[in-house]
Amino acid sequence: MTRTTTAAALTAVGALLLSGCVAGEGSAIADDGGEGTWSADTLTVDFATYNPLSLIIREQGWLEATLGPDVTVEWVQSAGSNKANELLRSGAADVASTAGSAALLARANESPIHTIALFDQPEWSAIVVPEDSDIDSVEDLAGRSVAATRGTDPYFFFVQSLEEHGVDIADVEVQNLQHADGRVALENGAVDAWAGLDPIMADTEINAGSRLLYRNVDFNTYGFLNATEDFLETSPDLAQVVVDAYEKAREWAAENPEETVAILAEVAGIEPAVAERVVLERTNLDVEAVPGDAQRAVLEVVGPIFVETGDVRTQEEIDKALDTLIDDTWARQADATTITEAGS
């Protein structure tokens, strides 16, 4: 697999090493006065209910404890991968989490981002119908209305599902609704089906009796942690701290599954039973942080669909994005022991 590391980021990391400061070791970059300081005074990171590790890091206060008073950590919520991409593109976030498909889409459309780590391997998407629906197969969606959030994994899951079952997307009325609104539209009968996303999907299963019409874990792309090129070039030290915190959160989640469920339930405003289904049944957090061939293989399947649906102009742009999206510099150096616990 081709992995691309921006020259500027390498230069910055090299400068840190030469100065005796290794990014992510809780150390700081020495300024001209000899006093320790970080490369920026603000770090903006997203949290999302589809990314349990982000919720753990935010709840535990690890970034704040590790970076200390010199860096203000700002948290912004991503309601979906499309919103996370908007945060990154606008500069409203330095680091944000998306599905792999959404990261590829953004990069192919010239958003200056790189994937710096993986946060999980989820089965977070499926096609959902009401409990009493007469729709029994993907083929039955022809001529029906389906809610889906364009630019997100559920949308691409939906497109792949139609293609696999020989249904032309032109034969389906697609309503572009944000995830939560799609769930509401499903339950009030405004649409016949919904391209669902957990934990909202698990919630409607348990509390509204909605059923999963079609599942396919292979159509779910991995959870990608992304950062802007500008941030990676100017603040490689802060990028390393974020990735290290994710590694610590992965270990913490494995040791504290019940607490992880409780955190998701609280932030998402869902019942513990719903959160348990998401975390324990449909989310694999035990994945290596370093993106690799498996992730590229998944994206190589999804990429041509972007061109077919008009979301990306050419396959050449997809190929270029595949070759430039991933920068594994920080994931390869991930070290949970560099992270300071709050109150330490």
N, C-alpha and C positions, 0 to 999 in steps of 0.2 A: 504494500500500500504506500502511496505517496503521502508524505507528511510535509507540510510547509510551515516553516517558522519565519516570521517576519524578521528581516535583517535588523530593523530598529530594535525589536525586542531582544534579539541576541546581543546586540551592542550594549543595551542597557543592563542585561543580566551580566555580561562580561565585565562591565564597569563595576557592578556591585561586588563581583568576585575579586577583582583586582584591588578594590578598596578595603577588602577584608570583611565585607558584610555580605552574608549569604541571604538572599531573599527568602522570607518565610521562616527564619529561625528566631523570630521575636526580636531580632536585632533591628537596628535602624540604620538608615543611610547617614553617614557622617557628613555634615555640612562644613563650610569653610571655617567655621568657628570651633569645630571639634565637637560640637554638641550633637547628640543623636536626634534624628528626626526622620519621619517617614517622607515619602516622595510627594504626598499630597495631604491636605488637611481635611478632606472629605472623601468618603467612600460610599457610593450608593449601590445597594444590592436589592434584588427583588426577593419576595417570598410568594409562594403560590401553594394552594391546597393540592395541586397535582404534583408537588415536589415536597414530600415529607421531610427530607433532609434540610431544606431551607427553613422549615418551621422549627426544627430542633435547634438549629444554629441561632435563630432569632430569639427563641424562648430562653436558651441557655446564656445568652449574652457573651458568647465567646469572642466574637470580633471586637466588641467594645473592650473586653478585658485584655485582649492581646495587643490591640493598637494603643490603648491608653488614652489619656486626655488630649494628645496632639492630633488625633483623627476623629472627626465626627462621623459616625456610621448612620447613614440614612436608609430606611427600609421603605420600599415601594411595592405594592401588591400587583401581581400579574393575574388578571382574570382568565387568561388563556395565552397560548403561544403567540397569537397574533398581537396581543397587547404587550407581551414581553418584547417582541420584535420592534414595536413602536417605541417603547422606552429606550431601547438600544439605539435605534436609528436617530431618534431626536436628541440623544445625549442625556436623557433623563435618568438613565441607569448606566453604571459602569459594567455591571455583571447581571445577567438575567437568564432564567431557565426556560427552555422550550423543548418541544419534541424535536427529534432529529430531522424530521421532514420539514418542519417550520424553519429550522436553522438553515437547511439547504436552500429552501425557497428564498429566504432573506438574502443569503450570500449570492445566489444566482441573479437576484435583482439588485445587486451592487450595494447591499448594505455592508458597511465596513466592520464585520464581526469575525471572530474566530471562536471555535469551540475549544475550550480549555480543559474540560473534564466531562465525565459521565456521572449522573447522579442516581440513575436506576434503570432497570429494565421492566417496564410496566405492561400490564394488559389493561390499559386505561380507556380503551375505545371499543365500542361495539355499536351495532344498530339496535335501537330500542323501539318497541311498539307498546301501546296500551295493553293492559291485561286481557281485555275482551276484543282485541283487534282480530279481524278476519285475515290479516296478512300472516302467512305461514312460511314464506320463503323470500329471499332477496328478489327473485323473479316477480313476485307479487307487487314490488314497489313501482313497477312501470305504471304510469298514469296517476301516481299518488304524490302527495306533498311530503317533503322531508326537510326538517330543520337541521342546519349544519353551519358551523362557524368556519368560513373560508380562511385558509392559511394556517389551519391547525391539524393535529394528527387525526382527530375524529373525522374531519372532512376528507382527508386523504385515505383514511380507512374506508370511508363510505365509497369513494371513487373506485378504489381497488376492488371492493366487494361487488360493485355493479359490474365492473369489467370481468371479474372472474365468473360471474353468473350470466354474462351475455346480455346485460341490460345497458342500453345507451343512456348516458346521463341526460341527453336532450329529451328523453321520454319521462323524466322525473322533474317535478316542480321543486326546485331547491330554494328554501327560504334561508337567507343568510342572517342568522340570529346568533347572538352571543350565547355561550353554553347554558347559563342559567335561564335565559329567555327561551331557549329551545326546549328545555325541560318543562317550563310552564306551558308552552304552546302544545306540547305532547299531551300533557295532563288535561288541558281544557278543550282538547279536540280541534285546535286550530291547524294542526298538522297530523299526518297519518303515522309518521315515524320521526325518529331523531337520531342523529349521529352523536352518541352520548360520550361524556367524559366523566371519569371518577374524580371526586367522590359524589358528584351530583347524580351520576348514573346509579350508583349503589343506593343512594337515598331514595330515588324514585322506585327502585326495585322493591325495597323493604317497606316503604310507606305508602306507595300508590299501587303496588302490585304490577308495575310495568315489567315486561319481560324482554330478555335479550334475544332478538330475532336471529342475529348472526354474530359469532365470535370467531376470531382468528388471531392468535397471539403474534403470528408472523407479520401481520399487517400493522402492528404497533411498533413505531420506531422508538429508539431508546430516549431516555431523558438526557438532553444536552445542556451543559452549563456553558454559556457564551459570554464573551466580553468584547468591548469595542477595541478596534485597533489602536486608537489614540490612548486609551487606558493602558493597554498592554505595553505600548511603547514608552509611556511616561511613568507608569507605576507598576513595574514588574514585581516589586516587593509586596504591594498590596494584593496583586493578583495571586501571589503565592500563599498569602495568608488566607484568602478566601478558599482556595483549593485545599489547603491544609485543614481548614475548619470543616469542609465537606468530608474529608477523610475521617476526622474525629466524629462527626455526626453519624457516619456509616457504622463505625464501631459502636457508638452509643446506642444506636437503634437496634443493633443485633443483641446487645446486652439488656436492653430495656424495651421490649416490644409492647408491653402494656402501656408504658408511659408514652411511647410514640403514638399509639392509638389515641390516648387521651389528649395529646397535643393537637392532633389533626381534628379530633371531634370538637375541641374548644374553638380553634381558629375558623374552621369551616361552619361551625354552628350546626353540627350534625350529631346524631345519636352515636354512642360508643359502638353499637352493633354495626352501624354503617361504616364507621372508621375502621373497625376490625376487618370487615370484608375487604376494604381497599388495601390496607396495609399488610394483612396476613395472608390473604388469598390471591390478590391480584397485583402485588408489587414485589419485585425482586430487588432489594437494596444491596444485595451481596454481589455486586459487579465490580470489576476492576475499574478504577477511575480513568485509566488511559484509553482513549478511543482507539479502535484498531480496525482490522479487516472485517470483522463481523458487522460493525456499524456502516462501513462503506458499502458492504454488500447489500444491506437493507436499503440504503439511499440510492444505490444504482437501479434498484427496482422502481422506486418512487419517482426518480428524476424524470424519466420520459413521460410520466403522467402529467407533470407540470406543463410540459410542452403541448400535450394533447388537449389539456383543458384551457390553454392560453394564459396560464399563470406565469410562464416563462416563455420568452420568444423563441429560443433555439436550443437544441441539444448541446451545441457548443458552449453555451452559457452554463448549462448544467455541468458539463465536463470540467469547465474551468472552476466552478464552485466546488466540485468534489475534490479537486486538487489543491484548493487553497483554504477550505473551511477549517480543517483541523490543525491546531497547533498544540502538540502534546507536551511542550516544554515544562509546564507547571505540574501537570498530572504525573509526569515521570519523577518529579522531585517531591511528590506529596508526602507529608510527614505529620501525622496527627499530634506527635509529642511537642510540636512547636506552639500549640495552642494553649493559651492560659485560660483556666476556668474562672468564672466570675467569683469574686470573693477571695481568690488566692493571693 
